[in-house]
């Protein structure tokens, strides 16, 4: 019975390697999002360069450029979520990443527990939501004082949420 138990436990332990799928595809997703965000910013730079060379009114382009750049920042942040997720899963289920441990400059990718991974991801996801909120604000037209009050209350709620999130961090 001991040999069967040992074989079962060995198989069970090796089954953790299925996490490599999430790690690999998470990294692939992060790379895709980094490329997409970079292309978006390059497109915005091209738009501005074209407007400058043709003498187009920059005020007309302002909203499009700001919206495009904020959208790119949003993509970068989501890519960072995927990177942290991939690194964290690898460190929790497979092995420590030695180059990351040797480099004292990058502590954000060191994950020691599932709770730490969740907390790190939650903070980055909140920042994604903040950026998405501001991107939505750029495209919103306000036609009544009540809508402006809602807008002000939403900014207050967002600010309070960020304050409490930052306050809960261990310094």
C-alpha positions as CSV (number, residue, x, y, z in Angstrom):
1,X,0.0,0.0,0.0
2,X,2.9,2.3,0.7
3,X,4.2,2.1,-2.9
4,X,0.7,2.9,-4.3
5,X,0.3,5.8,-1.9
6,X,3.8,7.2,-2.9
7,X,2.9,6.9,-6.6
8,X,-0.4,8.6,-6.1
9,X,1.2,11.5,-4.1
10,X,3.9,11.8,-6.7
11,X,1.3,12.1,-9.5
12,X,-0.8,14.5,-7.4
13,X,2.3,16.7,-6.9
14,X,3.2,16.6,-10.5
15,X,-0.3,17.6,-11.5
16,X,0.5,21.1,-10.2
17,X,2.4,21.6,-13.5
18,X,-0.9,22.2,-15.3
19,X,-0.6,25.7,-13.8
20,X,2.1,26.2,-16.5
21,X,-0.8,26.6,-19.0
22,X,-2.1,29.6,-17.1
23,X,1.4,31.0,-16.8
24,X,2.2,30.7,-20.5
25,X,-1.1,32.0,-21.7
26,X,-1.1,34.8,-19.2
27,X,2.3,35.9,-20.4
28,X,1.1,35.6,-24.0
29,X,-1.9,37.7,-23.2
30,X,0.3,40.3,-21.5
31,X,2.6,40.5,-24.5
32,X,-0.3,40.9,-26.8
33,X,-1.8,43.7,-24.7
34,X,1.6,45.5,-24.4
35,X,1.9,45.4,-28.2
36,X,-1.7,46.6,-28.7
37,X,-1.2,49.5,-26.3
38,X,2.1,50.5,-27.9
39,X,0.5,50.4,-31.3
40,X,-2.3,52.6,-30.0
41,X,0.2,55.2,-28.7
42,X,2.1,55.0,-31.9
43,X,-1.1,55.7,-33.8
44,X,-1.8,58.7,-31.5
45,X,1.7,60.0,-32.2
46,X,1.1,59.6,-35.9
47,X,-2.2,61.5,-35.6
48,X,-0.6,64.4,-33.8
49,X,2.4,64.5,-36.2
50,X,-0.1,64.5,-39.2
51,X,-2.1,67.3,-37.6
52,X,1.1,69.3,-37.0
53,X,2.3,68.9,-40.5
54,X,-1.1,69.7,-42.1
55,X,-1.9,72.6,-39.8
56,X,-5.0,70.9,-38.5
57,X,-6.6,72.4,-35.4
58,X,-5.2,70.6,-32.4
59,X,-8.2,71.3,-30.2
60,X,-10.3,69.1,-32.5
61,X,-7.8,66.3,-32.0
62,X,-7.4,66.7,-28.3
63,X,-10.3,64.4,-27.1
64,X,-9.3,61.6,-29.5
65,X,-5.6,61.7,-28.5
66,X,-6.3,61.9,-24.8
67,X,-8.9,59.1,-25.1
68,X,-6.5,56.9,-27.1
69,X,-3.6,57.4,-24.7
70,X,-5.8,56.7,-21.7
71,X,-7.1,53.6,-23.5
72,X,-3.5,52.5,-24.0
73,X,-2.7,53.1,-20.4
74,X,-5.7,50.9,-19.5
75,X,-4.3,48.1,-21.8
76,X,-0.8,48.4,-20.2
77,X,-2.4,48.1,-16.7
78,X,-4.3,45.0,-17.7
79,X,-1.1,43.6,-19.2
80,X,0.6,44.2,-15.8
81,X,-2.3,42.3,-14.1
82,X,-1.6,39.3,-16.4
83,X,2.2,39.6,-15.8
84,X,1.7,39.6,-12.0
85,X,-0.8,36.8,-12.2
86,X,1.6,34.7,-14.3
87,X,4.6,35.4,-12.1
88,X,2.6,34.8,-9.0
89,X,1.2,31.5,-10.1
90,X,4.6,30.3,-11.2
91,X,6.2,31.2,-7.8
92,X,3.3,29.7,-5.8
93,X,2.9,26.4,-7.7
94,X,6.1,25.7,-9.6
95,X,9.3,27.3,-8.2
96,X,10.9,30.6,-7.2
97,X,12.1,32.7,-10.1
98,X,15.8,33.0,-9.2
99,X,16.6,36.1,-11.4
100,X,13.8,38.0,-9.7
101,X,15.0,37.0,-6.2
102,X,18.5,38.1,-7.0
103,X,17.4,41.5,-8.3
104,X,16.5,43.5,-5.2
105,X,15.0,46.3,-7.3
106,X,11.9,44.4,-8.3
107,X,10.0,43.2,-5.3
108,X,6.5,43.6,-6.9
109,X,6.8,40.3,-8.7
110,X,7.8,38.3,-5.6
111,X,4.7,36.4,-4.5
112,X,4.9,34.4,-1.3
113,X,1.2,33.5,-0.7
114,X,-2.1,33.3,-2.5
115,X,-3.4,36.2,-0.4
116,X,-0.4,38.4,-1.4
117,X,-1.1,37.6,-5.1
118,X,-4.8,38.5,-4.6
119,X,-4.0,41.7,-2.8
120,X,-1.5,42.7,-5.5
121,X,-3.9,41.9,-8.3
122,X,-6.7,43.7,-6.6
123,X,-4.6,46.9,-6.3
124,X,-3.7,46.8,-10.0
125,X,-7.3,46.0,-11.0
126,X,-8.5,49.0,-9.0
127,X,-6.1,51.2,-11.0
128,X,-7.5,49.7,-14.2
129,X,-11.0,50.6,-13.1
130,X,-9.9,54.1,-12.2
131,X,-8.3,54.6,-15.7
132,X,-11.4,53.1,-17.3
133,X,-13.6,55.5,-15.3
134,X,-11.6,58.5,-16.5
135,X,-11.8,57.2,-20.1
136,X,-15.5,57.1,-19.7
137,X,-15.7,60.5,-18.2
138,X,-13.9,61.9,-21.3
139,X,-16.7,60.6,-23.5
140,X,-19.6,61.7,-21.4
141,X,-21.7,64.7,-22.1
142,X,-23.4,66.4,-19.2
143,X,-26.7,68.1,-19.9
144,X,-28.2,68.7,-16.4
145,X,-27.0,69.8,-13.0
146,X,-28.1,66.4,-11.6
147,X,-25.6,64.7,-13.9
148,X,-22.9,66.9,-12.7
149,X,-23.7,66.1,-9.1
150,X,-23.6,62.4,-10.0
151,X,-20.2,63.0,-11.6
152,X,-19.0,64.8,-8.5
153,X,-20.2,62.0,-6.2
154,X,-18.6,59.4,-8.3
155,X,-15.2,61.2,-8.1
156,X,-15.7,61.5,-4.3
157,X,-16.4,57.8,-4.0
158,X,-13.5,56.9,-6.2
159,X,-11.2,59.1,-4.1
160,X,-12.4,57.6,-0.9
161,X,-11.9,54.1,-2.2
162,X,-8.3,54.9,-3.3
163,X,-7.7,56.6,0.1
164,X,-8.8,53.5,2.0
165,X,-7.0,51.2,-0.3
166,X,-3.8,53.1,0.1
167,X,-4.3,53.5,3.9
168,X,-4.7,49.7,4.3
169,X,-1.2,49.0,2.9
170,X,1.5,48.0,5.3
171,X,4.3,50.6,5.1
